[in-house]
Amino acid sequence: MASYLIRHTPKLSGEVEVSAAKNAVLPILAAGLLSEDPLIVKDVPRITDVDMLLSILRDCGAHVQRSGMDVSVCAMHPQSPDHEENMRRLRASILILGPILARTGSACVGLPGGCAIGQRPIDLHLRGLQALGAQVHAMGGMRQLSGRLTGARVYLDLPSVGATENLMMAATLACGVTVIENAAKEPEIIDLANCLNQMGASITGAGTGTIIIRGVERLHGAVYQPISDRVEAGTLLCAAAVTDGSVLVRGARAEHLRSLLFKLQETGVGIRETPSGIRLTGSAVAPFEVRTLAYPGFPTDMQAPMTVVALKCRGRSLIHETVFENRFMHATELSRLGARIRVENNVAMVDGGTPLEGGVVKSTDLRAGAALMLAGLMAEGETILQDPAGHIERGYQDLPEKLRSLGADVEKIEDRL
């Protein structure tokens, strides 16, 4: 069982480098199934979500090799994965569906897993692929798809990131032109499109609500550098905000973090954009109201860390969660440290300004785990953060080490419990 010992830290200071984005790296690695040539992805973070996807890609017949921080994926003869249990453990595993179907005309995959933060069905993926000509058959917990894909106009009921990525990858090898309407606009969508275009695809409109993909006969290999992780960068900025910090997050891109930066500034901290990253100085003091929305709105992945920021602010903050219906589980854990939070329906009312006291808390999902680590830095005394499912290491490379480099007193103690 992974656990962490966190002691009160009055001030973080210094510089820290943000890793490549987990949510960009995973679909880009899956894109390696679209070509028989090697796709080399640079600076791939060492996190368990990546390790699991690499295992799934190997199960799909791809030759996968890691050299330092770089990963090579070469899929001469891709196939559907043999081990359904691996698919159940990773939400992003569904991203192999479009590439395998496009390459081979047939794909059989298990329903994906991931954090228990709410319902995340794959209906949009399946309906979109059906619009491109795929036949879909349910086989218990499996879905069998077959057919030659042909370009079509696809409308997404919701701007799903995963569905947009899956359809975009599948459409690169479809015959004709595909138009995805109400597409997701996240920076990770643009990053995947840029990678696919380097591989020989023809994609325009990524980052807007309408993406146009002109199918090509084949894709070739490429060497690609993914964008930095905006959620990790935001988490580190929040850590500085709750510890009266002075921190430069190197590699953080302000254009990917506008909604978060505006809200942090509302709390009273100073934000300065530099050529090398973003610097935050000062302590959060003023309450705020935030509503999670699809990009470019406030990201749901930053809701839990901002809940901790709200605990630092004097007065009542309101946090509306509109994306996932089960993403306030960290509120109960924060209350064990003395936090005053009341959740009604999809709104958390956070009364901040009262000191937290150390205690024992448990990570309920990936972003909640990081938020609880930040709360431990605020709390007086010692906090034990239990993470039996290893949520934190799923999405953050060396988060305790990065916080320690800024002066935080946090250590992994899994062998001592």
ZIWOGI-V243441 format. One line per field, one symbol per residue. ss: DSSP state (@ for helix, = for strand, . for the rest). phi: phi as a letter, one per 20 degrees, with the letter a starting at -180 (. if undefined). burial: + if it has 24 or more other C-alpha atoms within 12 Angstrom, else -. A space follows every 50 residues. Layout:
ss: ???
phi: ???
burial: ???
//
This chain:
ss: .======.....=====..=.@@@@@@@@@@@@@....====.....@@@ @@@@@@@@@...=====..=====.........@@@@@..@@@@@@@@@@ @@@@.=====............@@@@@@@@@...=====..=====...= ..===.....@@@@@@@@@@@...=.=====.....@@@@@@@@@@@@.. .===.....=====.......====..=.@@@@@@@@@@@@...====== ...@@@.@@@@@@@@@...=====..======...=..====.....=.@ @@@@@@@@@@@@.=======........@@@@@@@....=====..==== ==....=..===...@@@@@@@@@@@@@.=.======...@@@@@...@@ @@@@@...====.@@@.
phi: .fbcdcdgcfbebpcbeeeffgfefffffffffeceefdddelffecfff gffffffffeneedcdcmedcdccdfcfbffedfffffebgffffffgff fffdnbbcceffdpfedqfcfdgffffffffeofedcecmedcdcbpeec gbecdefcfffffgffffffffdfeoddcddlffdggfffffffffffeo fcccnfndfcddcefcfbddfadcdfffefffffffffgffeclebcdef nfdffecgfffffffgfofeccecfercddcncfcefbcbcfbfgeffff fdffgfffgffeeeoeddceddececddffffffffenfdccdcldcddd eenegedgadccfdagffgfffffffffffmdcddecfemgfffccelgg fffffeofdbbecgeed
burial: -+++++++++++++++++++++++++++++++++++++++++++++++++ ++++++++++++++++---++++++++++++--+-+++++++++++++++ +++++++++++++++++--+-+-+++++++++++++-----+++++++++ ++++++-+++++++++++++++++-+++++++++++++++++++++++++ ++++++++++++++++-+++++++++++++++++++++++++++++++++ ++++-++-++++++++++++++----++++++++++++++++++++++++ +++++++++++++-++++++++++-++++++++++++++++++---++++ +++++++++++++++++++++++++++++--++++++-++++++++++++ -+++-+++++++-----
//
